[in-house]
């Protein structure tokens, strides 16, 4: 199976139109490293029977095919690294266009259709925990879905003074107050129609550059700021106030210092963790068309999320940094049991002679000797 994994990772680095092309006789497609590890028929057979659960178990869980191994991965992710002060929650997508009862559509994602994941990450991009959304049960309406997702993801991280950063889908007064009771602070964007906030304040229009704040009896603050457009933030951090601070950056046109509320800076600096994780997973991805949905999801977890986590841990604990490509190559060599060796390139023109200016035009003897071995007498003369 290690060689099987090595082949899959190599396919991510070297894309061809179809699986079979890696064993093609055409040199433009053929991959000698893959051919040296495993034959085509054996690879197709292993891929066909690659399962992650006992099919005989009758269960109502829509995700039972990979539930067990996903729980195992989440446990490993939690034990390897302890998050710092800031943690981030957002949703991600694994592309899938086929028929699936819990397929989702998110218009602002690069892959709009697919299996939706809720991820808890560090600002550096390490994925700490993942929940797969399998759709609502029956025709019942989902109540406080965003809050429930957050509480499941941060389970075990409460009462340690961390700051949770999330977008407006999760932000609500009930959530922020409950987190505050568990000594966990919150900073995120806020929708203007959320319940529990004064309508007069939430609907008020600000001029460009203005900032206003409102503190609720529970200690939760709502800060509104108008930059290119009006933005509402909800925060329970003590350092966040309704005032502008210097960002250390100069505006290119006006040469003035750019100023923003502290909560905006906190949100922007830490929110990029999940975006970075998704971006790195997209490089040299092993996902392909034609796979069963559960194999595609599992490939994303094993060769996307788990690989990125291992790469981040490696670079954080060594002086010699590696790019994701170099790290993937080292994993391929470890699993495959052999080095990735380069092929000999064809020799070029003769270079062991120098040019000299002569009285008449002559033919290079060294180049002619090389060419006459491959060209016929008519072409070489």
C-alpha positions in Angstrom: 0.0 0.0 0.0 2.9 2.3 0.6 3.9 2.0 -3.1 0.2 2.5 -4.0 0.3 5.8 -2.1 3.6 6.7 -3.7 2.0 6.2 -7.2 -1.0 8.4 -6.3 1.3 11.3 -5.0 3.4 11.0 -8.1 0.3 11.4 -10.2 -0.4 14.6 -8.4 3.0 16.0 -9.4 2.8 14.8 -13.0 -0.7 15.2 -14.6 -1.7 13.3 -17.7 -5.3 12.9 -19.2 -6.0 9.4 -17.8 -4.7 6.8 -15.3 -3.7 4.4 -18.1 -1.4 7.0 -19.7 1.2 6.7 -17.0 1.9 3.2 -18.4 1.6 4.2 -22.0 4.2 3.3 -24.6 4.2 7.0 -25.8 7.1 8.8 -24.1 5.1 12.0 -23.8 2.8 10.4 -21.2 4.8 7.5 -19.8 6.2 7.9 -16.2 9.1 5.6 -15.7 9.1 6.0 -11.9 5.5 4.9 -11.6 6.1 2.0 -14.0 9.0 0.9 -11.8 6.8 0.8 -8.7 3.7 -0.9 -9.9 2.0 -2.3 -13.0 -1.1 -0.7 -14.4 -3.4 -3.6 -13.8 -2.3 -4.0 -10.2 -2.8 -0.2 -9.6 -6.3 -0.3 -11.1 -7.2 -3.3 -9.0 -6.0 -1.8 -5.8 -7.9 1.5 -6.6 -11.1 -0.5 -7.3 -11.0 -2.4 -4.0 -9.8 0.6 -1.9 -12.4 0.8 0.9 -12.4 2.3 4.4 -15.2 0.5 6.2 -17.0 -2.8 6.4 -19.7 -2.7 3.7 -21.7 -5.4 5.6 -22.4 -3.0 8.5 -25.9 -1.6 8.1 -25.9 2.0 9.3 -28.0 5.2 8.8 -24.9 7.4 8.8 -24.5 9.0 5.3 -20.8 9.3 5.9 -20.2 5.8 7.3 -17.9 4.8 4.4 -15.1 7.0 5.8 -16.3 8.0 9.2 -13.9 5.8 11.1 -10.7 6.9 9.3 -11.8 10.5 9.5 -12.2 10.3 13.3 -8.7 8.7 13.4 -7.2 11.5 11.4 -8.9 14.2 13.6 -7.5 12.5 16.7 -4.0 12.5 15.3 -4.2 16.1 14.2 -5.3 17.2 17.7 -2.5 15.2 19.5 0.4 16.4 17.3 0.0 20.2 17.7 -1.6 22.5 20.3 -3.0 25.7 18.7 -1.7 29.0 19.9 -3.7 32.1 20.9 -5.6 32.4 17.6 -7.8 29.8 15.9 -9.8 30.1 12.7 -13.1 28.5 11.6 -14.4 28.5 8.0 -15.8 26.2 5.4 -14.1 24.5 2.5 -15.2 22.4 -0.5 -14.1 19.2 -2.1 -15.2 19.4 -5.7 -18.0 16.9 -6.7 -20.5 17.4 -9.6 -22.1 14.0 -9.4 -25.3 12.9 -7.7 -24.9 13.0 -3.9 -27.6 13.7 -1.3 -25.4 16.1 0.7 -23.7 17.9 -2.2 -23.6 21.6 -1.6 -23.4 24.8 -3.6 -21.3 27.8 -2.4 -21.2 30.6 -5.0 -18.0 32.4 -3.7 -15.8 29.3 -3.7 -13.5 28.3 -6.6 -15.2 24.9 -6.6 -18.9 25.8 -6.3 -20.3 22.3 -6.1 -19.0 19.6 -3.8 -18.8 18.1 -0.3 -18.7 20.9 2.3 -16.2 20.8 5.2 -16.1 22.8 8.4 -12.4 23.3 9.4 -10.7 24.6 12.5 -7.2 25.8 11.6 -4.3 27.8 13.0 -3.3 31.1 11.3 -0.3 29.1 9.8 -2.7 26.8 7.9 -2.5 23.7 10.2 -5.9 21.9 10.2 -6.7 21.0 13.8 -10.2 19.4 13.2 -12.6 18.8 10.4 -16.4 18.2 10.3 -18.1 17.0 7.1 -21.5 18.4 6.5 -23.9 15.6 5.5 -27.1 17.6 5.1 -30.0 18.1 7.4 -32.0 15.2 8.7 -35.5 14.9 7.2 -37.5 18.1 6.5 -36.8 19.7 9.9 -35.3 23.2 9.9 -31.7 23.5 11.2 -31.7 25.9 14.2 -28.4 27.5 15.3 -26.5 25.4 12.9 -23.5 27.8 12.8 -23.3 27.9 16.6 -23.5 24.1 16.9 -20.7 23.7 14.3 -18.4 26.1 16.2 -19.0 24.4 19.6 -18.2 21.0 18.1 -15.0 22.2 16.5 -13.6 24.0 19.6 -14.4 21.1 21.9 -11.4 20.7 24.2 -9.9 24.2 23.5 -12.2 26.2 25.8 -11.2 28.0 29.0 -7.7 28.8 27.8 -8.1 32.4 26.6 -7.9 31.8 22.9 -9.4 34.1 20.2 -11.7 32.5 17.7 -11.8 34.2 14.3 -14.8 33.4 12.0 -17.0 35.0 9.3 -20.6 36.2 9.5 -22.1 32.8 8.8 -21.1 31.7 12.4 -21.4 35.1 14.2 -24.3 35.5 16.6 -24.8 37.1 20.0 -25.7 33.7 21.6 -22.4 32.2 20.4 -20.2 35.0 21.4 -21.7 35.2 24.9 -21.4 31.4 25.4 -17.8 31.5 24.3 -17.1 34.4 26.7 -18.5 32.3 29.6 -15.9 29.6 28.6 -13.1 32.2 28.5 -12.8 32.0 24.8 -12.9 35.3 22.9 -14.4 35.9 19.5 -13.7 38.2 16.5 -15.6 38.1 13.3 -17.7 39.8 10.7 -21.4 40.3 11.5 -24.6 40.4 9.4 -26.7 43.5 9.9 -29.9 41.5 10.3 -28.8 39.3 13.2 -31.1 39.1 16.2 -30.2 40.6 19.6 -28.8 43.9 18.3 -30.4 47.4 18.3 -31.9 47.9 14.8 -31.3 51.6 14.9 -27.5 51.1 15.4 -27.2 48.3 12.9 -29.1 50.1 10.1 -27.2 53.4 10.6 -25.2 54.5 7.5 -21.7 55.8 8.1 -19.6 58.2 5.9 -16.3 56.9 4.5 -13.7 56.7 7.2 -16.1 56.8 10.1 -16.1 54.2 12.9 -18.7 53.7 15.6 -19.1 51.1 18.4 -21.7 49.7 20.8 -21.0 47.7 23.9 -23.6 45.3 25.2 -24.2 44.6 29.0 -22.5 41.1 28.5 -19.2 42.8 27.3 -19.7 42.0 23.7 -18.9 44.8 21.3 -20.2 45.7 17.9 -17.9 47.9 15.8 -19.0 49.5 12.4 -16.5 51.0 10.0 -16.9 52.4 6.5 -13.9 51.9 4.2 -14.8 50.9 0.6 -18.1 49.7 2.0 -19.7 49.4 5.4 -18.4 46.5 7.6 -19.9 45.3 10.9 -17.7 43.4 13.4 -18.6 41.6 16.6 -15.8 41.0 19.1 -15.4 40.2 22.8 -11.6 41.0 22.9 -10.8 43.7 25.5 -8.2 45.4 23.2 -10.7 46.0 20.4 -12.1 49.5 20.5 -14.1 51.8 18.2 -11.1 53.7 17.1 -8.6 53.6 14.2 -5.0 52.5 14.6 -2.0 52.8 12.3 -1.4 49.7 10.1 2.2 50.7 9.3 1.3 50.9 5.6 1.3 54.0 3.3 -1.5 54.7 0.8 0.0 54.7 -2.7 -2.0 57.7 -4.0 -2.3 60.0 -1.0 0.9 59.0 0.8 -1.0 58.9 4.1 -0.8 56.3 6.8 -3.6 53.6 6.4 -5.7 53.4 9.6 -8.1 50.6 10.5 -9.9 49.4 13.6 -7.9 46.8 15.6 -10.6 44.2 15.2 -10.2 44.4 11.4 -6.5 43.9 11.7 -7.0 40.9 13.9 -9.5 39.4 11.5 -7.4 39.9 8.4 -4.2 38.7 9.9 -5.6 35.4 11.1 -8.4 34.6 8.7 -5.9 33.7 6.0 -5.1 30.4 7.7 -7.8 28.3 6.1 -7.3 30.1 2.7 -3.6 29.1 2.9 -4.4 25.5 3.7 -6.9 25.3 0.8 -4.4 27.0 -1.6 -1.6 24.5 -0.7 -3.9 21.5 -1.0 -4.8 22.7 -4.5 -1.1 22.5 -5.6 -0.3 19.1 -7.0 -3.7 17.7 -6.0 -4.4 14.0 -6.4 -8.1 14.6 -7.1 -9.3 13.3 -10.5 -12.6 12.9 -12.3 -14.2 9.5 -12.3 -13.5 8.6 -8.7 -16.2 7.5 -6.2 -17.1 10.4 -3.9 -15.8 8.7 -0.8 -12.4 7.9 -2.5 -12.2 11.5 -3.6 -12.9 12.8 -0.1 -10.4 10.4 1.4 -7.7 11.4 -1.1 -8.3 15.0 -0.1 -7.9 14.2 3.6 -4.8 11.9 3.2 -2.9 13.5 0.4 -4.2 17.1 0.9 -4.9 17.9 4.6 -2.7 15.4 6.2 0.2 16.1 3.9 -0.1 19.9 4.4 -0.2 19.4 8.2 3.0 17.2 8.0 4.7 19.8 5.8 3.9 22.7 8.2 5.1 20.6 11.3 8.3 19.8 9.4 9.1 23.3 8.5 8.3 24.6 12.0 10.8 22.2 13.6 13.7 22.2 11.2 16.2 24.8 10.1 16.2 23.5 6.5 12.9 24.6 5.0 11.3 22.6 2.2 8.8 23.7 -0.4 5.6 21.6 -0.7 6.9 20.1 -4.0 10.2 19.0 -2.3 8.4 17.6 0.7 6.0 15.7 -1.5 9.0 14.2 -3.4 10.6 13.1 -0.2 7.3 11.3 0.9 7.1 9.7 -2.6 10.7 8.3 -2.2 10.0 7.1 1.3 6.8 5.3 0.4 8.1 4.0 -2.9 11.4 2.7 -1.4 13.5 4.1 -4.1 15.0 7.5 -5.2 13.5 9.6 -8.0 16.4 9.5 -10.4 16.7 11.7 -13.4 17.0 10.3 -16.9 20.1 10.9 -19.1 19.5 13.8 -21.5 20.7 13.4 -25.1 24.1 14.9 -25.8 24.2 18.2 -27.4 26.6 19.6 -30.0 30.3 19.0 -29.5 31.6 21.5 -27.0 35.3 20.3 -26.6 36.5 22.5 -29.4 36.9 26.3 -29.9 36.2 28.7 -32.7 39.1 30.2 -34.7 38.8 32.8 -37.4 40.0 31.4 -40.8 40.5 32.6 -44.3 37.7 30.5 -45.8 34.4 28.9 -44.8 34.9 25.3 -43.3 32.8 22.6 -41.7 33.2 21.8 -38.0 34.8 18.3 -37.9 33.4 17.5 -34.4 29.8 18.4 -35.2 30.1 16.5 -38.5 31.3 13.3 -36.8 28.2 13.3 -34.5 25.7 14.1 -37.2 26.9 11.6 -39.8 26.1 8.7 -37.4 22.4 9.6 -37.3 21.8 11.2 -40.7 22.2 9.6 -44.1 24.9 10.5 -46.6 22.7 12.9 -48.5 21.7 14.8 -45.5 25.2 14.9 -43.9 27.0 16.0 -47.1 
